[in-house]
Amino acid sequence: MEDYYYYEDDYGDEEGESQDSALGDAYSTAKSLMGTNPLQCVAGLLAVERDDSSGGKWTFKSLKALVKVSRQMGAYEDMLRYYERVCTFNHKDVDKGSLQKAMTKFIDESQRVPVDYLCRALRTTAEVTSRDLKAYSRLWFNAKVKYATLLLDANDVGSVISEIEPVLAWCKEEDPLGFKKGSQLFFCYALLLQAYTVGRDWKKVRDMFFSTISIVNTIAPSRVVGSVLECGGKMYVCYRDWQSAFQTFSAAFRYYNEGGDPRRINCLKYLVLTCLLSGSDVDLFAAPETRAYEEVAEIVPFSGLVKAYRRNDVQRFLSTADLARQCFTAEPAVLVCLDLLLDNLRLRALVAFAAPYERLSMQRLQSVLLVDKDEVDRLCLRAVSEGVLRAKLDNENGVVIMNRESEVGPETERLLAFDRWVNALHEFNKRSYKDIERNL
């Protein structure tokens, strides 16, 4: 008996494979024109999307390529329109991993897109990914942080805080796997810290600074750690804790320098000022890492300030300070530092100039310190009260009369010693308070 074999028709599958191959060829041809003929590339990709009846992987690939070519052409509205379609693409042939990869790649490659369009793209990314945080948590976090960073660059402090608050709440949620989001929390705190610093809310800066540096289970990038420490240094400047400010700016400069961050130049300016105000004898520009910047145009005035201050040269300090002030027009706290430095310098110059004399004309001191008579009176009274100058003022004759050590009676010496003891106790109390505050 003859056997008959029946075969099923495969023509449908062959037709599908043929169409898939044709779409692939058309896509490759269109994409190859991206660098030479972008308009033809766009037309070809749109044709692939039109011919893909299933609306599957070739439509998805075409949309991704349309986003890229639109960005290259500067057609940013078209870029965003295609990107929104990529973000919301839904087809069985395209999984969530492919969507996340496409969105991540777009964000990474769009850093030179105009800020307004980049902000809109980041908002779209954050909105889409927020619908499924289980799958897109990392991308959602990155989009929110980058958007908040752009807002911070625009000094929009209120918007930064409102953007970071939900991210901060997410970071503090208990993870069922027990994974602590230390790195993400550090980034959030760093952004909030910078926002509060821009807004000059020093109480919140202080609280946020101590919260940030208390996070130990993370290794953050040098540039982020540097920004945190720089904000802490500015906070200490506001509270006039010069020693802590000097130490914090020193650490911030090291981190900036290690990471090659250009903010190291600005940080070095703060470091110079707080070094002088803290009374430190450290020669900042003797170290190899700072010596390289001594001749940088922005640092030259500050190098001059150090030299003038060490030499008690009021005239040179004044001329150099005018240049330094121009570098800090937006930093009132630093301008105050320059004023305090000038006052300290005049006090040092007064004590040094008066040392060999028994009687000194106030008019002569005016010409040396470059101030009026009232300011000379104030400086002399300050020097006497701080115990760095033993003298009395004769305002009738306009002279300062020096009191030598032998002329000081036992009762006066006892009172001076008591005053020094009280000052030392006060400084000890301040240091103890700071130590307790850091540990809270």
C-alpha positions as CSV (number, residue, x, y, z in Angstrom):
1,M,0.0,0.0,0.0
2,E,1.4,3.3,-1.0
3,D,2.1,5.7,1.8
4,Y,1.0,9.3,1.4
5,Y,2.7,12.0,3.4
6,Y,1.0,15.3,4.0
7,Y,3.0,18.4,4.7
8,E,1.5,21.6,6.3
9,D,1.8,24.8,4.4
10,D,4.8,26.9,5.6
11,Y,4.3,29.8,3.2
12,G,2.9,32.0,6.0
13,D,6.0,31.7,8.1
14,E,8.3,32.2,5.1
15,E,6.4,35.4,4.2
16,G,6.8,36.7,7.8
17,E,10.5,36.0,7.8
18,S,10.8,37.7,4.4
19,Q,9.0,40.8,5.7
20,D,11.2,40.8,8.8
21,S,14.3,40.6,6.7
22,A,13.1,43.4,4.4
23,L,12.4,45.6,7.4
24,G,15.8,44.8,8.9
25,D,17.5,45.8,5.6
26,A,15.5,49.0,5.3
27,Y,16.4,49.9,8.9
28,S,20.1,49.3,8.4
29,T,20.1,51.3,5.1
30,A,18.3,54.3,6.8
31,K,20.5,54.2,9.8
32,S,23.7,54.2,7.7
33,L,22.6,57.6,6.4
34,M,22.5,59.2,9.8
35,G,25.9,60.9,9.6
36,T,25.8,61.8,5.9
37,N,22.2,62.6,5.0
38,P,20.1,62.9,8.2
39,L,16.9,64.0,6.3
40,Q,17.0,60.9,4.1
41,C,17.7,58.9,7.3
42,V,14.6,60.3,9.0
43,A,12.5,59.5,5.9
44,G,13.8,55.9,5.8
45,L,13.2,55.3,9.5
46,L,9.6,56.6,9.3
47,A,9.1,54.3,6.3
48,V,10.3,51.3,8.4
49,E,7.9,52.3,11.2
50,R,5.0,52.6,8.7
51,D,5.7,49.2,7.1
52,D,6.1,47.4,10.4
53,S,2.5,46.1,10.6
54,S,3.1,44.4,14.0
55,G,4.5,47.6,15.6
56,G,7.2,45.5,17.3
57,K,11.0,45.5,17.5
58,W,11.6,47.4,14.2
59,T,9.3,50.2,15.2
60,F,11.1,50.4,18.5
61,K,14.5,50.4,16.9
62,S,13.3,53.1,14.4
63,L,12.0,55.3,17.2
64,K,15.4,55.0,19.0
65,A,17.3,56.0,15.9
66,L,14.8,58.9,15.2
67,V,15.6,60.2,18.7
68,K,19.3,60.1,18.0
69,V,19.2,61.7,14.5
70,S,16.7,64.4,15.7
71,R,19.2,65.3,18.5
72,Q,22.1,65.5,16.0
73,M,20.0,67.8,13.7
74,G,19.1,70.0,16.7
75,A,15.4,69.2,16.1
76,Y,14.8,68.9,19.9
77,E,11.0,69.1,19.8
78,D,11.0,66.1,17.4
79,M,13.6,64.4,19.7
80,L,11.3,64.7,22.7
81,R,8.3,63.5,20.8
82,Y,10.0,60.3,19.6
83,Y,11.6,59.9,23.1
84,E,8.2,59.9,24.8
85,R,7.1,57.2,22.4
86,V,10.2,55.1,23.3
87,C,9.5,55.6,27.0
88,T,5.9,54.4,26.7
89,F,6.5,51.7,24.1
90,N,4.5,48.5,24.9
91,H,5.0,45.3,22.8
92,K,5.6,41.7,23.6
93,D,8.9,41.8,21.6
94,V,10.3,44.6,23.7
95,D,10.9,43.8,27.4
96,K,11.5,46.2,30.3
97,G,15.2,45.6,30.2
98,S,15.4,47.0,26.6
99,L,13.3,50.0,27.6
100,Q,15.5,50.8,30.6
101,K,18.6,50.4,28.4
102,A,17.2,52.8,25.8
103,M,16.2,55.5,28.3
104,T,19.5,55.2,30.2
105,K,21.5,55.5,27.0
106,F,19.5,58.6,25.9
107,I,20.1,60.4,29.2
108,D,23.8,59.6,29.1
109,E,24.2,60.9,25.6
110,S,22.1,64.0,26.0
111,Q,24.2,66.0,28.4
112,R,24.9,68.7,25.7
113,V,21.3,69.1,24.8
114,P,19.9,72.6,25.8
115,V,18.9,72.6,29.4
116,D,15.2,73.3,28.9
117,Y,14.9,70.2,26.6
118,L,17.0,68.0,28.9
119,C,14.8,69.0,31.9
120,R,11.7,68.0,29.9
121,A,13.3,64.6,29.0
122,L,14.3,64.0,32.6
123,R,10.8,64.8,33.8
124,T,9.4,62.4,31.2
125,T,11.8,59.7,32.3
126,A,11.0,60.2,36.0
127,E,7.3,60.2,35.4
128,V,7.3,56.9,33.3
129,T,9.7,55.1,35.6
130,S,7.8,56.1,38.8
131,R,4.9,53.9,37.6
132,D,7.0,50.8,38.2
133,L,9.7,51.5,40.7
134,K,10.3,47.8,41.2
135,A,11.7,47.5,37.7
136,Y,13.1,51.0,37.1
137,S,14.1,52.2,40.6
138,R,17.7,53.0,39.7
139,L,16.8,54.9,36.5
140,W,14.1,56.8,38.3
141,F,16.6,57.8,41.0
142,N,19.2,58.9,38.5
143,A,16.6,61.0,36.5
144,K,15.3,62.7,39.6
145,V,18.8,63.5,40.9
146,K,20.0,64.8,37.5
147,Y,16.9,67.0,37.2
148,A,17.4,68.3,40.7
149,T,21.1,69.1,39.9
150,L,20.0,71.2,36.9
151,L,17.5,73.0,39.1
152,L,20.3,73.7,41.6
153,D,22.5,75.1,38.8
154,A,19.6,77.5,38.1
155,N,19.5,78.4,41.9
156,D,15.9,77.2,42.1
157,V,16.3,76.1,45.7
158,G,12.6,75.5,46.4
159,S,12.2,73.2,43.4
160,V,15.4,71.2,44.3
161,I,13.9,70.5,47.7
162,S,10.5,69.4,46.4
163,E,12.2,67.1,43.8
164,I,14.5,65.5,46.3
165,E,12.0,64.9,49.1
166,P,10.2,61.9,47.5
167,V,13.6,60.4,46.6
168,L,14.8,60.9,50.2
169,A,11.7,59.1,51.4
170,W,12.3,56.3,49.0
171,C,15.9,56.0,50.3
172,K,14.8,55.7,53.9
173,E,12.2,53.0,53.1
174,E,13.0,49.5,54.6
175,D,14.2,47.3,51.8
176,P,12.8,43.8,52.1
177,L,16.3,42.4,51.1
178,G,18.0,44.4,53.9
179,F,20.0,46.5,51.4
180,K,20.7,49.9,52.8
181,K,20.6,52.7,50.2
182,G,23.7,54.5,51.7
183,S,25.0,55.7,48.4
184,Q,21.7,57.1,47.2
185,L,21.0,58.7,50.6
186,F,24.5,60.4,50.5
187,F,23.7,61.9,47.0
188,C,20.3,63.2,48.2
189,Y,21.8,64.8,51.3
190,A,24.6,66.3,49.2
191,L,22.1,68.0,46.9
192,L,20.0,69.3,49.8
193,L,23.1,70.5,51.5
194,Q,24.1,72.5,48.4
195,A,20.5,73.9,48.1
196,Y,20.4,75.1,51.7
197,T,23.9,76.6,51.2
198,V,22.7,78.6,48.2
199,G,19.7,79.7,50.3
200,R,22.0,80.5,53.2
201,D,19.9,78.6,55.6
202,W,22.8,77.9,57.9
203,K,20.9,76.0,60.6
204,K,19.7,73.5,58.1
205,V,23.1,73.4,56.5
206,R,24.6,72.5,59.9
207,D,22.1,69.8,60.6
208,M,22.3,68.3,57.0
209,F,26.1,68.5,57.1
210,F,26.4,66.4,60.2
211,S,23.8,63.9,58.9
212,T,25.7,63.6,55.6
213,I,29.2,62.9,57.1
214,S,27.6,60.4,59.5
215,I,26.8,58.0,56.6
216,V,29.6,55.5,56.6
217,N,28.4,52.6,54.4
218,T,29.2,54.3,51.1
219,I,32.1,55.3,48.9
220,A,31.0,58.5,47.1
221,P,32.8,60.1,44.2
222,S,35.4,62.6,45.1
223,R,33.5,65.5,43.6
224,V,30.4,64.8,45.7
225,V,32.4,64.5,48.9
226,G,34.2,67.7,48.0
227,S,31.0,69.6,47.6
228,V,29.7,68.3,50.9
229,L,32.8,69.5,52.7
230,E,32.8,72.8,50.9
231,C,29.3,73.5,52.2
232,G,30.4,72.5,55.7
233,G,33.3,74.9,55.4
234,K,31.0,77.8,54.4
235,M,28.7,76.9,57.4
236,Y,31.7,77.1,59.8
237,V,32.6,80.5,58.2
238,C,29.1,81.7,59.0
239,Y,29.5,80.7,62.6
240,R,33.1,82.1,62.6
241,D,34.6,78.8,63.7
242,W,37.8,79.5,61.8
243,Q,39.8,76.4,62.8
244,S,37.0,74.0,61.8
245,A,36.4,75.9,58.6
246,F,40.2,75.7,57.7
247,Q,40.3,71.9,58.4
248,T,37.0,71.3,56.4
249,F,38.1,73.4,53.4
250,S,41.5,71.7,53.4
251,A,39.8,68.3,53.1
252,A,37.4,69.6,50.4
253,F,40.3,70.8,48.4
254,R,42.0,67.4,48.6
255,Y,38.9,65.7,47.3
256,Y,38.4,68.2,44.5
257,N,42.0,67.9,43.5
258,E,42.0,64.1,43.5
259,G,38.9,64.1,41.2
260,G,40.3,66.9,38.9
261,D,37.3,69.0,39.7
262,P,37.6,72.7,38.6
263,R,35.9,73.8,41.8
264,R,39.2,73.2,43.6
265,I,40.3,76.8,42.5
266,N,37.3,78.4,44.3
267,C,37.8,76.1,47.3
268,L,41.5,77.1,47.5
269,K,40.5,80.7,47.9
270,Y,38.4,79.8,51.0
271,L,41.2,77.7,52.3
272,V,43.6,80.7,52.1
273,L,41.3,83.0,54.0
274,T,40.3,80.6,56.7
275,C,44.0,79.6,57.2
276,L,44.8,83.2,58.0
277,L,41.7,83.8,60.2
278,S,42.4,80.6,62.2
279,G,45.8,81.9,63.1
280,S,47.6,79.0,61.6
281,D,51.2,79.4,60.6
282,V,51.0,76.8,57.9
283,D,52.5,77.9,54.6
284,L,49.7,76.7,52.2
285,F,51.7,77.2,49.0
286,A,54.7,75.2,50.3
287,A,52.8,71.9,49.7
288,P,53.2,70.4,46.2
289,E,49.4,70.1,45.6
290,T,48.8,73.8,46.2
291,R,52.1,75.2,44.9
292,A,50.9,74.3,41.4
293,Y,48.1,76.8,41.6
294,E,50.0,79.7,43.2
295,E,50.5,81.4,39.8
296,V,47.0,80.8,38.5
297,A,45.3,84.1,37.7
298,E,42.5,83.7,40.2
299,I,44.8,82.6,43.0
300,V,47.5,85.3,42.6
301,P,45.5,87.9,44.6
302,F,45.1,85.4,47.5
303,S,48.8,84.5,47.4
304,G,49.5,88.2,47.7
305,L,47.1,88.5,50.6
306,V,49.1,85.8,52.5
307,K,52.4,87.6,51.9
308,A,51.0,91.0,52.9
309,Y,49.4,89.5,56.0
310,R,52.6,87.7,57.1
311,R,54.6,90.9,56.7
312,N,52.0,93.2,58.4
313,D,51.9,95.3,55.2
314,V,48.6,97.1,55.4
315,Q,49.1,99.1,52.1
316,R,49.8,96.0,50.0
317,F,47.0,94.1,51.7
318,L,44.5,96.8,50.8
319,S,45.5,96.9,47.2
320,T,45.5,93.1,46.9
321,A,42.1,92.7,48.8
322,D,40.4,94.9,46.1
323,L,41.3,92.2,43.5
324,A,40.3,89.4,45.8
325,R,36.9,91.0,46.5
326,Q,36.1,90.8,42.8
327,C,36.4,87.0,43.0
328,F,33.7,86.8,45.6
329,T,31.0,89.3,44.6
330,A,28.3,86.7,45.2
331,E,29.7,85.5,48.6
332,P,28.8,88.0,51.3
333,A,30.3,85.7,54.0
334,V,33.7,85.7,52.3
335,L,33.6,89.5,52.0
336,V,33.1,89.6,55.8
337,C,36.2,87.4,56.0
338,L,38.3,89.9,54.1
339,D,37.1,92.7,56.5
340,L,37.9,90.6,59.5
341,L,41.4,89.8,58.1
342,L,42.0,93.5,57.5
343,D,41.0,94.3,61.0
344,N,43.3,91.6,62.4
345,L,46.1,92.8,60.2
346,R,45.8,96.3,61.5
347,L,45.9,95.1,65.0
348,R,49.1,93.0,64.3
349,A,50.7,96.0,62.5
350,L,49.8,98.3,65.5
351,V,51.4,96.0,68.0
352,A,54.5,95.4,65.8
353,F,55.0,99.1,65.0
354,A,54.5,100.2,68.7
355,A,56.9,97.7,70.1
356,P,60.1,99.8,70.2
357,Y,58.4,103.1,71.3
358,E,57.5,104.5,74.7
359,R,55.2,107.2,73.3
360,L,53.6,107.1,69.9
361,S,51.6,109.8,68.1
362,M,48.1,108.7,67.0
363,Q,48.6,110.8,63.9
364,R,51.5,108.6,63.0
365,L,49.5,105.4,63.6
366,Q,46.8,106.8,61.3
367,S,49.3,107.0,58.5
368,V,50.7,103.5,59.2
369,L,47.4,101.8,59.6
370,L,45.6,103.9,56.9
371,V,42.6,104.7,59.1
372,D,41.1,107.7,60.9
373,K,41.6,108.7,64.5
374,D,38.4,107.0,65.8
375,E,39.6,103.7,64.2
376,V,43.0,104.1,65.8
377,D,41.3,104.5,69.2
378,R,39.2,101.4,68.7
379,L,42.2,99.3,67.6
380,C,44.3,100.5,70.6
381,L,41.5,99.7,73.0
382,R,41.1,96.3,71.4
383,A,44.8,95.6,71.7
384,V,44.9,96.6,75.3
385,S,41.8,94.6,76.2
386,E,43.2,91.5,74.5
387,G,46.5,91.8,76.3
388,V,48.7,92.2,73.2
389,L,49.6,95.8,73.9
390,R,50.4,97.3,77.3
391,A,49.6,101.0,76.9
392,K,47.2,103.8,77.8
393,L,45.6,106.4,75.6
394,D,46.2,110.1,76.2
395,N,43.4,111.6,74.0
396,E,44.1,115.2,75.1
397,N,47.7,115.1,73.6
398,G,46.8,112.5,70.9
399,V,49.5,110.0,72.0
400,V,49.7,106.3,73.1
401,I,51.8,105.8,76.2
402,M,53.4,102.4,76.5
403,N,53.4,100.5,79.9
404,R,56.5,98.4,80.2
405,E,56.4,95.0,82.1
406,S,58.2,96.5,85.2
407,E,55.5,99.1,85.6
408,V,52.7,96.6,85.9
409,G,51.7,96.2,89.6
410,P,50.9,92.8,91.2
411,E,47.2,93.6,91.3
412,T,47.1,94.4,87.6
413,E,49.0,91.3,86.7
414,R,46.6,89.2,88.8
415,L,43.6,90.7,86.9
416,L,45.3,90.1,83.6
417,A,46.0,86.5,84.5
418,F,42.4,86.1,85.6
419,D,41.2,87.5,82.3
420,R,43.4,85.0,80.4
421,W,42.1,82.2,82.5
422,V,38.5,83.2,81.7
423,N,39.2,83.4,78.0
424,A,40.8,79.9,78.1
425,L,37.8,78.5,79.9
426,H,35.5,80.1,77.3
427,E,37.4,78.5,74.4
428,F,37.4,75.1,76.1
429,N,33.6,75.4,76.6
430,K,33.1,76.3,72.9
431,R,35.2,73.3,71.8
432,S,33.3,71.0,74.1
433,Y,30.0,72.2,72.7
434,K,31.1,71.6,69.2
435,D,32.3,68.0,70.0
436,I,28.9,67.3,71.7
437,E,27.1,68.8,68.7
438,R,29.0,66.6,66.2
439,N,28.1,63.5,68.1
440,L,24.3,64.2,68.2
